Amino acid sequence: SEGKPAPFSFDIVQVQHGVNYDLRYYKEHQARLRAEAKMRQLQVEFSVLAKRDEQASQGSVAAEYARLLSLEAAERRVNASQTARLEAERKLKAEQDAVALMNSQAEADRNAWQLQEQTNVLLRKAELKSQERQSTEAMARKAAAFKLQTERELSLLADQLADAELKLAHEAELKLRAETKEINRANERLESIQRSRLLSSQYIETKQCVVAVTAHGIHE
């Protein structure tokens, strides 16, 4: 976030001075207007008097000429006052324009700062959303990778289990065949033993009969 620009401010004393200056200028302007009106009235009266006294003495003419010069000087002062008034108005207008321009610039600065703040807020929100989306995508990728790895491990275990079961089944079959052969051999040995016992029993019985017959013959 960029730093907040310093807000534009005016000196209270200068503003108050401007207000006082406007009031003073208004009063002076009214006073000049009244003086100009009075001067025009005097000029008219002087003109009337001049026409009436056209036949007056040279002294009167000189006095009137002096009055005319005085009036001309007064008119020059009025003109000078008007010129000063116009210059003061121009200066006041320039100051007002400068104040309006500074106010406009200050308002533009405030608007620019507010816009920048809003932009920064939106950028921060967008950055947070981007980070959350990236985190979610990373978690999803990790979960998918874990699932794939688990499925691979389970498949490998299933293959190993199937191989082990096949191996056990083959070993069991081999063992069963060996046990069957062993049982067959044992049965064969048992049959051989039984035949041997039968033959021995028959031999013993025959021997006993022979002995018995021999013993009977001897007694006779």
Steps between C-alpha positions, in 0.01 A plus 500: 500500500637844401519777762208732539575845347491796735154665475492857366423764760476883507618733772195628693654847539549529123140394432370752755723765343345425161149540642594833664665609177176429304290701748746791497515494121118505481481803730771685308329419172169642627677810626669553161168461323345766724799730442475453122129581508568809708776603256269465202239707680758772569611495137143555386454784747832652393397480136172678578680766698755542224226569247335749730825683574641517151507880531664494845821682573845360424545426871187291504615316191836430665321374811278281291805379306665414832190315604506320167862401558404381847216298358733358234747402771218341697391312188858380452500377858172323435647343187806396696273356768304312233825369354610390846159343555526309170851384591375392844212315336741331259729404787204374705375300202847350452518409870152347486599303189816383675301394807247320279785328316663392827164376629448308177851355523444404864170332410671319212776386738242374751310318226822351364599385848158346563514328161849369578382372839205324338733356237738380771212335689385325183857392424542361853170312471600364159839396637336322795258323267789402273694365798194309624442359150865399468490341846181312411648385170820390675298303757294345219818402314648351818178308567491371141868402519442326835197319359696392192792385714263311729331334205840404359609358835172311539534364147858395575389336824218323316749373241738389774213333688387322185857384434532384862170313481605335173833408654330359812254309286787355295695411814186344654448300183862381504472417869176313441661303221802418724272400787293286263812328377618450859162354598510269199849384594388451862200299381728293285735436795200412717371253242847349472518466880153344509597250227820419689302442821253281313779295350670469840176393660442242231858376534463473876174312468652264245802445723278426794302245297821334392624485858170363621495229234858407575432478872196279444701262288767470761253409770355226295 
